[in-house]
Amino acid sequence: MKKSFVILALAFIGAQTIKAQTLLNQNLMHDGNNREYALYIPSSYDGSQEVPLLFNFHGGGGNIAEHISSADMRPIADTANFILVYPQAVPDPGNGGSTSWMHKAPTTFDDVPFVEAMIDAIAAEYMIDNSRVYVCGYSLGGEFTYELACSLNNRIAAAGAVARTMQGETFNNCAPQHPTGVLTILGTADFISDYNGITFGGVQYYMSAAETHEYWVTANNCNANPTMSTVPNTNTSDGSTVERYTWTDASGCTYVEHLKVINGGHDWPGVFGNMDIDASQEIWNFVSGYDLSGLIGCATNSIDNTAALEDEVRVFPNPFEDQLIIESSFQGAQNYALYSILGEHVLSGSVQSGSTNINLTSIPDGLYILKVRDRSLKVVKRK
């Protein structure tokens, strides 16, 4: 069913058609490529109200059909009434032509604009709640969900990553601007996506699970210490068990959750590997609680206090290269401190009323937390 401006006669016909569960093979010309995605319209959708939109990204070398067979969320979409998208990656020349979301460097290829184009195309045809757009994925698709939660943060409310930690480059350049829910489902015995991260030749290509969670915990201003509960071991023959870790902010709002599959491999739990949890259902249960303002119905305590600061402190440019300027309307000198995203103290100083120029040439590129008095905001150093 199209949006409400469609004439009533066509709307009636469309409603009868849409009532049947529909998996549509879609094409979208983007950046000179004919891109493909499968669009699932649930039987519960009738076009009378806006519904959430969820993207599910296949792993490296995968395709739509294979991913649907192992991560089929259509029954959940029917019950929960959301539109589901399975996009198709294109071959990566730098990786032997394997279908990949994040092409190997050096490359100028970027799939983030393609995702935004899909959101716009779908929203032009269907009643989409643009404040409730979610992403999830498996393996390389999970890696891409972190990138989208960072680079397309103005459109993405929450993300779920299965069998992948955060890529180093994404970690160093991420700057979410709103409270963003993040769920991870990771196996401790995953020999493809190492739970402890991957460092080679002095370069950290993938962060550890701990670093990945610490990043999002800090970005969402959550308490550093999670609560842990043991998931019932309902299947004793799968060789693995699950622990659930939950991080909340000062208001008790959950923004980061981790399902730690002990002895789990490179799996989509509930279909293969661990059978104590259903990854598809866990993802929807988690992401569906968020919109672009944070956890729905819960007060937030985001570190992005730009609005609260703007009458007293202005920081620019952001991102910056070497020089960061702080303009303050406070009376007298005020202390500031700069911290890494992992909470490590980088430097301290004071700012005067008016403009203060801080030389940050010596610090590495990445996301930092700038604290002025009792306020905090994110700043990004980027060449």
Secondary structure as UniProt FT lines:
FT   TURN            4..5
FT   HELIX           8..18
FT   STRAND          22..30
FT   TURN            31..32
FT   STRAND          33..41
FT   TURN            43..44
FT   STRAND          51..57
FT   TURN            60..61
FT   HELIX           64..70
FT   HELIX           74..80
FT   STRAND          83..87
FT   STRAND          90..92
FT   HELIX           93..95
FT   TURN            96..97
FT   STRAND          98..100
FT   HELIX           112..125
FT   STRAND          128..138
FT   HELIX           140..151
FT   TURN            152..155
FT   STRAND          158..162
FT   HELIX           168..173
FT   STRAND          181..187
FT   TURN            188..189
FT   TURN            195..196
FT   STRAND          198..200
FT   TURN            201..202
FT   STRAND          203..206
FT   HELIX           209..219
FT   TURN            220..221
FT   STRAND          227..230
FT   TURN            236..237
FT   STRAND          241..249
FT   TURN            250..251
FT   STRAND          254..262
FT   TURN            269..271
FT   HELIX           279..287
FT   TURN            288..289
FT   STRAND          290..291
FT   TURN            292..293
FT   STRAND          294..295
FT   TURN            296..297
FT   HELIX           306..309
FT   TURN            310..312
FT   STRAND          313..316
FT   STRAND          323..328
FT   STRAND          334..340
FT   TURN            341..342
FT   STRAND          345..351
FT   STRAND          354..359
FT   TURN            361..362
FT   STRAND          366..372
FT   TURN            373..374
FT   STRAND          375..381
//
